Amino acid sequence: MDKRITKLIIVMTALCFLFAEGSYDILNLPQNARSLALNNTTSANDGSFLQNNPAVLSLRSRGTTYSYFYLPASIHFGGVQHIGKLKAGIMASKLSFLSYGKIVDSETEETASAFDILFEMGYKKEIKNITSIGMSGGYIFSSIAGFHSQLLFSNFGIRSRFFQKRMGIGFSLENMGILLKPYTDYKETLPALFR
């Protein structure tokens, strides 16, 4: 039994590294102060925001949240999320903008800009107050120095809580999608993750 679990952990870790390469950094960028402090890892505890695993969205979350941060090299990130209750679960929508600042061509000294815009909607349903299932889907428009790309992506997650909700375990399949329009003739890979 222990050997099978060890093999499963090794395979899952290898798959994370195998599929985690690609462009579209906005998909893996922390979206708020909590995820930034946790290095964009996720938790099995309830969260107030639509994050990597949509199954951890709290059923008590309501309202609109705003986030903005400024990173070195003039990189700006801004986001707005709205969360509302539905009959059978909770729904969240998110609009994010990531500006990479000015890019200077070292040969021609010309400047260009790069940015990503993300729109995402997510839904979570709780089953028997123990297990949560969540899914989200979205659209990204990305522009780098006049080259544009568009894609559709989705995230799926499941989470279970034990011992009077003091312990939890969750799994998520993130950034699975379809590239609608590549930057050039070369099709970039999406940074898919399994956590």
C-alpha positions as CSV (number, residue, x, y, z in Angstrom):
1,M,0.0,0.0,0.0
2,D,2.8,2.4,0.9
3,K,4.6,1.8,-2.3
4,R,1.5,2.6,-4.4
5,I,1.0,5.9,-2.5
6,T,4.7,6.8,-2.9
7,K,4.5,6.1,-6.7
8,L,1.3,8.1,-7.0
9,I,2.9,11.1,-5.2
10,I,6.0,10.9,-7.5
11,V,3.8,10.7,-10.7
12,M,1.6,13.6,-9.6
13,T,4.6,15.8,-8.8
14,A,6.2,15.0,-12.1
15,L,3.0,15.8,-13.9
16,C,2.9,19.2,-12.2
17,F,6.4,20.1,-13.5
18,L,5.6,18.6,-16.9
19,F,2.4,20.6,-17.5
20,A,3.3,23.8,-15.6
21,E,5.3,25.4,-18.4
22,G,4.0,28.1,-20.8
23,S,3.0,31.7,-21.2
24,Y,-0.1,33.5,-19.9
25,D,1.4,34.4,-16.5
26,I,-1.9,35.9,-15.3
27,L,-3.3,32.4,-14.8
28,N,-0.7,31.6,-12.1
29,L,-0.2,35.1,-10.6
30,P,-1.5,35.5,-7.0
31,Q,-4.8,37.4,-7.2
32,N,-4.8,38.9,-3.7
33,A,-2.7,39.5,-0.6
34,R,-3.4,36.1,0.9
35,S,-2.4,34.1,-2.1
36,L,0.6,36.3,-2.6
37,A,1.7,35.6,1.0
38,L,1.2,31.9,0.4
39,N,3.2,31.9,-2.8
40,N,0.1,31.2,-4.8
41,T,-0.5,27.9,-3.1
42,T,-4.0,26.9,-2.2
43,S,-5.6,25.7,0.9
44,A,-8.5,23.3,1.8
45,N,-10.0,26.0,4.0
46,D,-12.8,28.2,2.8
47,G,-11.6,31.2,0.8
48,S,-13.3,34.5,0.1
49,F,-12.1,34.8,-3.4
50,L,-12.3,32.8,-6.7
51,Q,-8.8,31.2,-6.7
52,N,-7.0,28.2,-8.1
53,N,-9.5,25.6,-6.7
54,P,-13.0,26.9,-7.2
55,A,-14.3,24.3,-4.7
56,V,-12.8,26.3,-1.7
57,L,-15.0,29.3,-2.4
58,S,-16.8,30.0,0.9
59,L,-20.6,29.8,0.8
60,R,-20.7,32.8,3.2
61,S,-18.9,35.1,0.8
62,R,-20.9,38.0,-0.7
63,G,-20.1,41.3,-2.3
64,T,-17.4,42.8,-4.4
65,T,-13.7,42.8,-3.8
66,Y,-10.9,44.9,-5.4
67,S,-7.2,44.2,-5.5
68,Y,-4.3,46.1,-6.9
69,F,-0.6,45.6,-6.5
70,Y,2.6,47.0,-8.0
71,L,5.5,44.7,-8.7
72,P,9.1,45.5,-9.6
73,A,9.8,46.5,-13.2
74,S,6.6,48.6,-13.4
75,I,4.3,45.6,-13.5
76,H,0.8,46.5,-12.4
77,F,-2.0,44.1,-11.5
78,G,-5.6,45.0,-10.8
79,G,-8.7,42.9,-10.3
80,V,-12.4,43.1,-9.4
81,Q,-14.4,40.1,-8.1
82,H,-18.1,39.8,-7.4
83,I,-19.5,36.9,-5.4
84,G,-23.2,36.1,-5.0
85,K,-25.4,33.3,-3.6
86,L,-27.5,31.1,-5.8
87,K,-30.1,28.6,-4.8
88,A,-27.9,25.6,-5.0
89,G,-24.4,27.1,-4.5
90,I,-22.4,30.3,-5.0
91,M,-21.2,32.0,-8.1
92,A,-18.3,34.4,-8.6
93,S,-17.1,36.5,-11.5
94,K,-13.7,38.1,-11.9
95,L,-12.1,40.7,-14.2
96,S,-8.3,41.1,-14.0
97,F,-5.8,43.2,-15.8
98,L,-2.0,42.7,-15.8
99,S,0.3,45.3,-17.3
100,Y,3.9,44.2,-17.9
101,G,5.0,47.8,-18.5
102,K,7.1,49.0,-21.4
103,I,9.2,46.7,-23.3
104,V,12.3,48.2,-25.1
105,D,13.7,46.5,-28.2
106,S,17.5,46.6,-27.6
107,E,18.3,46.8,-31.3
108,T,15.9,49.5,-32.5
109,E,15.3,51.3,-29.2
110,E,11.5,51.1,-29.9
111,T,9.1,50.7,-27.0
112,A,6.1,48.5,-26.9
113,S,3.7,47.3,-24.2
114,A,2.5,44.0,-23.0
115,F,-0.7,43.2,-21.0
116,D,-3.2,40.4,-20.2
117,I,-6.9,40.8,-19.6
118,L,-8.8,37.9,-17.9
119,F,-12.5,37.4,-17.4
120,E,-13.5,34.3,-15.3
121,M,-16.8,33.0,-13.9
122,G,-16.9,30.2,-11.3
123,Y,-19.5,28.1,-9.5
124,K,-19.3,26.0,-6.3
125,K,-21.8,23.5,-4.9
126,E,-21.6,21.7,-1.5
127,I,-22.7,18.1,-1.2
128,K,-24.0,16.9,2.2
129,N,-21.9,19.6,4.0
130,I,-18.8,17.5,3.5
131,T,-17.7,17.7,-0.1
132,S,-17.5,20.7,-2.4
133,I,-17.3,20.7,-6.1
134,G,-16.3,23.7,-8.1
135,M,-15.6,24.7,-11.6
136,S,-14.7,28.0,-13.4
137,G,-14.1,29.0,-16.9
138,G,-12.8,32.1,-18.5
139,Y,-11.3,34.1,-21.4
140,I,-7.9,35.7,-21.7
141,F,-6.8,38.4,-24.2
142,S,-3.0,38.8,-24.2
143,S,-0.9,41.3,-26.1
144,I,2.9,41.5,-26.3
145,A,4.5,44.1,-28.5
146,G,1.6,44.1,-31.1
147,F,1.2,40.4,-31.1
148,H,-2.2,39.2,-29.8
149,S,-3.4,35.9,-28.4
150,Q,-6.8,34.7,-27.1
151,L,-7.7,31.6,-25.2
152,L,-10.5,29.9,-23.2
153,F,-9.6,28.1,-20.0
154,S,-11.2,26.1,-17.2
155,N,-10.5,25.0,-13.7
156,F,-12.1,22.1,-11.8
157,G,-11.8,21.3,-8.1
158,I,-13.0,19.1,-5.3
159,R,-12.6,19.5,-1.6
160,S,-13.6,17.4,1.4
161,R,-13.6,18.4,5.1
162,F,-13.3,16.1,8.0
163,F,-13.3,16.2,11.8
164,Q,-15.9,18.9,12.2
165,K,-14.3,20.9,9.3
166,R,-10.9,21.1,11.1
167,M,-9.1,19.1,8.4
168,G,-9.5,19.1,4.7
169,I,-8.1,17.8,1.5
170,G,-8.6,19.1,-2.0
171,F,-7.6,18.5,-5.6
172,S,-7.7,20.8,-8.5
173,L,-7.0,20.6,-12.3
174,E,-6.2,24.1,-13.4
175,N,-5.7,26.1,-16.6
176,M,-7.0,23.5,-19.0
177,G,-8.1,25.2,-22.2
178,I,-8.2,25.9,-25.8
179,L,-5.9,28.4,-27.6
180,L,-8.2,30.4,-29.9
181,K,-5.6,32.6,-31.5
182,P,-1.8,32.2,-30.9
183,Y,0.6,35.1,-30.9
184,T,2.4,33.7,-34.0
185,D,2.3,30.5,-36.0
186,Y,3.8,28.7,-32.9
187,K,1.1,27.6,-30.5
188,E,2.1,28.3,-26.9
189,T,1.2,25.7,-24.3
190,L,-1.1,26.6,-21.4
191,P,0.4,26.4,-17.9
192,A,-1.8,23.5,-16.8
193,L,-1.5,22.3,-13.2
194,F,-2.7,19.5,-11.0
195,R,-2.6,20.3,-7.3
